[in-house]
Amino acid sequence: MSANRRIWIAGAAAFFLVLLPFANFAKTNYGDGSFISINFAWFVLQTVPLVFAGVVALVVLLHLSASRYASHSLSRALITVSGAFFLLFFYHYPYHQLLPETVDEWIPVSLYFVLIAIFAALLFRLARHSGALIAILIFATANFTLALPSLSGTAIEATQTVLFRYANSGNPSVIAAESRPNVYYFILDAYGSSTAIRQNFGYDNSPFIEAMEERGFYHAGEAISSYNRTVFTLASIFAQDYFIADEMTLAEWRQRRLTYPALLNAHVPPSLVADARKQGYEFFLVGNYWAPCAGPWVSCYAEAEGSAYLADVFWSATPSLVISAAARSGDADEVPDVDAMGKLRKRLEESGAPLTPTFTFVHHLSPHAPYLFQADCSLRDEYELDLDGWPESAKPYFLDNLLCANLSAARIADEIIALDPDSIIVFQGDHGSSFTVDWDKPFDEWPPASVQERSSILNLVRLPEACQSWLAPDLDNVTTIQAVMGCASGREPVRNNPRGYLTTFSRENPDHGQVRRIDPTSFRALPKGSENRRAMAKP
């Protein structure tokens, strides 16, 4: 094989090997709300040329260093450098999947660099053979080709997003679009009612409730969660309805991506987002590490960070984060992203209240585990990351998380009211705590105290005076979002019958995969079939 042909083959293989991480990034992150934006174009324009320039520089350096003693040094240098670059992006998998969490990160980083160096040396030797060059080219092109269907799907979804976000619906409404109040809808994960907090923790939460009432919030003291699990409660808010009823199975709804956060990447926009858009609202979501902002239908405040955010995601598959962390000597260990209220507060401090109608949905992971915070919101030195365990010993830590959530809620409420006094604000639990819940027991055997602990929630709603008729002490998640959107759009009040449902995590529970309606007065599961008999229907 001629030298020129070798260079062309090696160059093509190198191009695809270097491009593959970018293709994989697009393939695996196309649902990220910050991906479908002008910032991704900036990310590509800034990062790709820099990466290729760095690869070329290393190729030239290796070529000049090896040309004196190695034949075909340029083609071999192309394969060696690009192959080593390609291998960098496999670091994340072996470290997080194969190694124990107790291993110091510097140990696998060092070993990985040694393995890359050994592999690069082998590539340099193999690349002198024409057959090896052709095999590497086939490998690189085949992998890139496999990513093309997903890349095509990304392009289609991006087009759908643009059409959805910028289409002018022109729907008439009672309130002119420019005069619509901004909406701030906060979910405080696992925040139960004052009664449940008093019964389970011996803590009187009434001073916080009274302080929020003085700020103009209505306290729905009899509120229960529409469902007793986050994935279903938040899904019901985005559906603006009880999307799973008595004796219906859950599997179909999971498959159709109607639970949260899967619904953010569904093929059609959630009802709440579509409704908000029709009323002239831009819809922003502030998430957390369990359920970050994602999908084509919502906007993410992370976009304000531009391509730096995307670059962090891209390079997170390599050892670069360990190296960059070492450069920031004195930084605390990285903590999970749970403080969604803090992220929004930072946004408000930097940019002020939105100038155009905006619906901001905020999923704040506290007071739920991980128990990161002291009562004054300072960080703990140690914490548990278990999201499912509710041991009795964790009660003091949960209560500290709750007290910190109170401080954060009051603080951001004051800032929003000062910046945006006519806005609609909601602070709401998606379910309560689970310290007394036995998820393995059939629903009929759940004691009322456990049902109340898990299903009664905090619900604080601040609506404009013209919308006060929507308010009632038993507002649940669904009827609250219906009231918020009714007020925001100028619709006449419609009072649905609030209700809550039980579900279970445990596959040991004979009722697993089912939902059962709750009697909100006795806090017991209603008999099967009561939904159809309308046992709880109000006249």
N, C-alpha and C positions, 0 to 999 in steps of 0.2 A: 504494500500500500504506500502511495506517495506521501511525502511529508505534508503537502497542502491538504490532501484528503483527510489525513489524520487530524490535522488542526480543525478542519470543518466539523468532523464527527465529534471530536472532544469539545469543541465550542458549543455545538448544539446540545450535547449531554449536559454540559456545565450550565447552560442557560436554563434548562428545565429543572435541574437539581436545585438551583438557586431560587427559581420561581415557584417550586413546589410548596415551600412553607407559606408563601403568600396565597397560593391557591387553596391550601388547606385551611388557612385562616379565614378566607372568604367562605369556604364550604361549611365550616363548623361554627361560624359566628354571624351568619347572615341574618339570624333572627334577632340579634342585638339591636335595640333601638338606636344606639349611637352609630351602628354600622351603616344603616341606610340613611345617609346624609352627605352633605357636601364635604363633611370632615373626612369621610373615607377617601374621597378624591385627593384631599390634601395629604392624608396619610400616605397614599400611594406615591404622589408626586414628590414627597419629601423623603420617604424611607427607601423606596425601591432604588432610585438612583444612587443614594448613599451606599446601600448594601452592594450593588453591582460595582460601584467605584472601588469599594473596599476589597471586593473579591478580585477585581482586575489588578489592583495594586499588589495584592499578595501573590497573584499568579506571576506577575512580572518579576517580583522579588525572588520567588522560587525558581523561575526560569533562568534568571541571571546567575543565581547561586549554583544551579545544577548543570548549566550548559557546558561547563568545562569538562565534566566527567560523565555525563549521562546523555545518551542519544534521545532525540525527539523530546527534549526537555519541556518545550512549550505545551504540547498536547498533554503530556503527563502532568504538568503543573496545573493545567485547567481542570483535569479530572480530580486531582488530589485536593485542591482548595475547595472546589464546589462540593465534593463529597464530604469533606470535613464540615463545611457549612451546613449541609443537609442533615448531618448527624447531630448537630447542635440541638435541633428541634425535637429530638427524641428524649431529651434529658428528663422532661417533666414526667413522662410515663413510668420509667423504671424507678425513679426516686419515690413517687407517691404510691405506686402500686406494689412494688417489690420489696422496698426497704421499710424497716420499722420506724415509727415516728420518733423514737428516742435517738436515732442516729443524727449526730450533728451534721448540718448541711454541708459544711466544708469538706467532710470526708467523702461523700459521694461526688461532690463537685470535682475534687482533686482526682479521684479515680476515673471519673468520666473524661476528664481532659487527657489523662494518660491513655485511656482506651481510644479516644479520637486520634491521638498522636500515633498510636500503633496502627490503627486502621488506615490513617493517611499514608504511613510508610508502606503498608501493603498495597494500597491503591497506586502509589507511585511506581512500585515494582511491576504490578500487573498491567499498568497502562502502557508499558512498552510493547505489549502484544496487541496486534490489530483486533484479534477476536475479543479480547477483553474490552476494548473501546466500543465495539459494536454492542456487546452485551450490556454495558453500562448505559448506552444510548437507548436501547430497548427498554430497560428498566425505568429510566427517567421519563421517557415519552409515555409509557404505559400508565405510570402513576399519575402523570398530569392529565392524561385522557380520562382516567376514571373520575377525576374531579369535575370534568366539564358539565355533566348533567346537573350537578348541584350549583355550579356557577351559572348555568342557564336559568335554573330556578330562582337564583338570587336576582338576576336581571329582571325576570318577570315580576317577582315580588316587589322589587324596588319601583317598577313602573306602577304597580297597583297602589303602592304607598303614596306616590306622588299624586296620582289621580284622586285617591281618597282624601289626602290632606289638603289639597288645594282646589278641589272641585267646589264651586259655589252652588250650594243647594238652593238658596233663595227662598226657603220656607218662611211664610209669614208667622208672626208671633205677637202676643200681646205687648211684650217688652221689646223695644228696639235693641238690636244686637249691641250697639255701642254702649247702651246703658245697663247691660246685664252685669250682675255682681260677680266678681271672681269667687271661685269655690275652692276651699281648702278642706279636703276630706282625709282625716287622720285615722288610721287603724293602729291602735295600741295593742299589740299581740298579747293575748291571754289576760287582758285586764277585765276582771270580774266586777260585779256590782258591789256597792258599799255593804249590803247585807252579807254577801258571801265573804267579803274581806274580813268583816267583823267576826263572823262565825268561824272562819278557818285560820285566821291569823291573830285574832284578838285586837285588831287595830281599828280605830275609828277614823274613817276617811272623810267624815263630814266636813272638816275644815277646808279641805281641797274643793269639795263640791260647792260649798258656800262661797268660796273665793271665786270660782268660775261663774257661779250664778250672778255675783256682783259685776262680773264682766259682761253680762248680758246673755249668758248661756242658759238654755232650758235643760233641766235635768230630767231625763226619762227614767225615773227610778224603778219602774217595773220592766225594764227592757230585758229581753232574752235574745240570745243569738239565733239567727235564722237556721244555722246548723252549728254543730258543736266541734267542727274542725275547720281549720283555716282554708284548706283547699276548696271546701264547699261554701263556706260563708262568703269569702271574697268572690267566688264564682257567682253567687246569688246577687251580690251587689252589682257586678258587671253585667249580669243578665237582667237586673232590675225586677227580679221575680224569683219565686220558689221553683227552681228549675228541676228539682228532684222531689217527688211527692211520696206519700206513704205507699209502701210495698213495691216501690220501683227499685230495680237493681242499679248499682253504681257503675258497673263495667262499661255499659254503652256510653255513658257520659264521659268516662275517661278516654275511651277510644275516639270519641268525636272532639276531643280536646276542649271540652267545655268546663273543666275544672281549672283552678288557679294553681300555678301560673301558666299552665299549658295553653290556656285560652288566649294568651298574649301572642301566640304564634299560630293561631287558628287561621283557616283560609278565608274567613269573613270577620269583620270587626265585631267586637263585643257590643251588645245593645247599648250599654252606657256610653261607650266611646262614640258610636254612631249617632246617638241621640244628642250628645254634647256638641258634636261637629255640626249637626243640623241646626242647632241653636246658635251657631257662630262661635263656639268655644274651641280653643286649642287645648288638647288633653295631654298633660304631663304626668309622668309617674316617677316617684322617688322610691326606690326599693331598697333591698338589703342583700346580704350575701346569700341567704336562702332563696330569695326570689328577686333577683336584680331587675331593673328596668330592661325590657326586651320586647322584641316583636315589631312588626311593621306598622301597627295601628296607633301606638302611643309615642309621644316624644319624651326624650330623656334629658334631664338637666346636665348629665355628663357631657352632652354635646358642647357645653360651654367651655369644656377643657380642651376642645379641639383634638388634633391628631395625637397629642400627648397621651390621652386616655387610650386610644387605639394602639399606640405604640407599646404601652405597658402591657396590654393584653397580648399583643403579638410576641413580644420578647419574653413573656412569662413562661413559655414552654422551654426556655433555655436556662442555663445557670446564671444568666445576667442579673437576675434579681438578688441572688446571694452576693454577687460581687458589688452591685450598687448599694446594697444594704450596708456592706462593710465600709463603703466610702462615707456613709452617713453615720459616723461614729457618735455614740451618745443617744441615738434614737431608741425609743422603747421598742420592744418586740411588737410585731404586727398583730393587731387585734381584729377580730371579725367585724365586718361592716354591718352594724346593727342600728346606728344612730341616724335614722332617716330624717328625724326632726332637725338634727344638727346640720345635715346637708342642705335642707331647705332654708334654715335660718341663715346659713352662709350665703346662699343664693340671694335671699332678700336683702342682706346687708350690702352685697355687691351691686345688685341691679335694681333694688326697690320693687314695689308692687308691679305686676304685669300691666302694661298699658292697653292691651286688648283683652277681651274676655278669655279667661283661662281657668280650666278645671285642673287642680293639682291633687292627685291621689298619692298619699304618703303612707307606706307600710313600715311602721316603726316596730322593730322586733322585741322591744321591751314592753312589759316586764317579763316576758317569756325568757327562758334560758337562751343563750349563755348568760350567766350571772356575772356580768362584767363590772357593774357599777356599785359603788357605795351609795348610801342614802343622799349624799351631797353631790353625786354624779362624778366623783373622782373614780379613777379606774382601780380595780383590785389588782393586787400583785399576782394572784393566781385565780383561775376560773375554770369551770367545766364547760365543755362544748356540747354536751349531750342534750339534744333537743327533745328527746322522748322520755327521759327519766324524770320522775317526780318524787324523789325520796323525801321522807319527813325532815331529814337533816338540811334540806335545801330551802326550807321555809324562810329562815331569816334572810337568805340571799335573794329570794324572790321578792320579799318585802322591800329590801333595799332597792332592787331594780324598780319596783313600783313607785317608791318615794322619789327616785330620780326621775322617773317618767312624769310624775306630778310637777316637779320643778321645771322640766323641759317643756311640758305642755303649757304651763302658766306663762313661761317666758316667751315662747313663740306666739302664744295668743296675744300677749301684750304688743309684740312687735307687729303682728298682722293688723290688729285693731288700730294701731298708730299709723301704719302705712296705708291701710286699706279698710277704713271704718265701715264701709257698706258691704263688705264681703260676707259670704256664707261660710261658716266654720263648723266642722264636726270633729269631735274626739270620741272614738267608739272602740269598744273591744270586739274582737271577732269570736271570742269564746272566753271562758274563764280558766282558772287553774285546774289541776287534776290530781291534787294530793290525796283525795279520798276515792278516786275513781278506779274501779276494777274493770279494765277494758275486756277481760275475758268473760265476764258474766253476761247472760242474756239481758236484753233491755228490761224485761219484766222484773228482774231482780235488782235493778239499780235502785239504791235507796234515794229518797227525795233529796237528802243533803248532798249527795254526789251529783245528782242531776243539776241541782241549783248551783253548786260550785262551778260546774263546767259550763252551764248554759246561761246563767244570768250575767249580764255585762254592764260595763260603764257605757252610758250614752249621753253625751253633752252636745247640744245642737244650738247654734246661734243663727237665727234667720232674721231677715228684715221684718219690720213691724207688720207690713202688709201680708206676710206669710205665716203669722202666728197661729192661724186657724189649722195649719197642718199638724201642729204639735199635740202630742198625747203622751201620757206617762208610760204606755206599753209599746212605744215605737221599737221595732226590732231593726235589723240591718236592712232588710228589703224595704220596709215602709219608710225608713229614714231616707234612703236614696231616692225613693219615689217622691217624698216631700221636697228634698233638695232640688231635684230636677223639675218638679212641678213649680216650685217657687222661682227657679232660675229662668224658666221658659214662660212664666206668666199664666200657667194653666190653672183651672179651678181645682180646689182641693178635692181629692178623692181618698177616702179612708178605707183601706183594705184591712182585713182582719190579721193582725200580726200573729205569727206562729213560729215555733221552733221545732227542729228535728234532731234526733239522736242518730249518730253513726258510730262506728267503732274502728279502731286500728287493727284489733286483734283478729287473726284468722282462727284463733281458738274459740272465739265467740260464735255460737250457732246463728246469731243474727248478722254475722259479717256479710257485707255486700248489700245490706238493706238499710232503709231509713225508717224511723218511727217518730211520729209526732208526739210532742210533749204537752201535757196539761200544765199551763203556766200557773195555775193556782195550787195544785198539789205537787208539782214537779215530779210527776210519774210519767212513764211511757204509756200512751194510750193503747188500748187493745188493737190488734191488727185489724185493718179494714175500717177503722173509725174515720179515716180520711174520706172514704167513699160515703159513709153514713152521715158525714158532716156533723159529728157529735159536738164539735166545738164551734159551730157556726153561730154567729151572733145574729139576732133579729134585725 
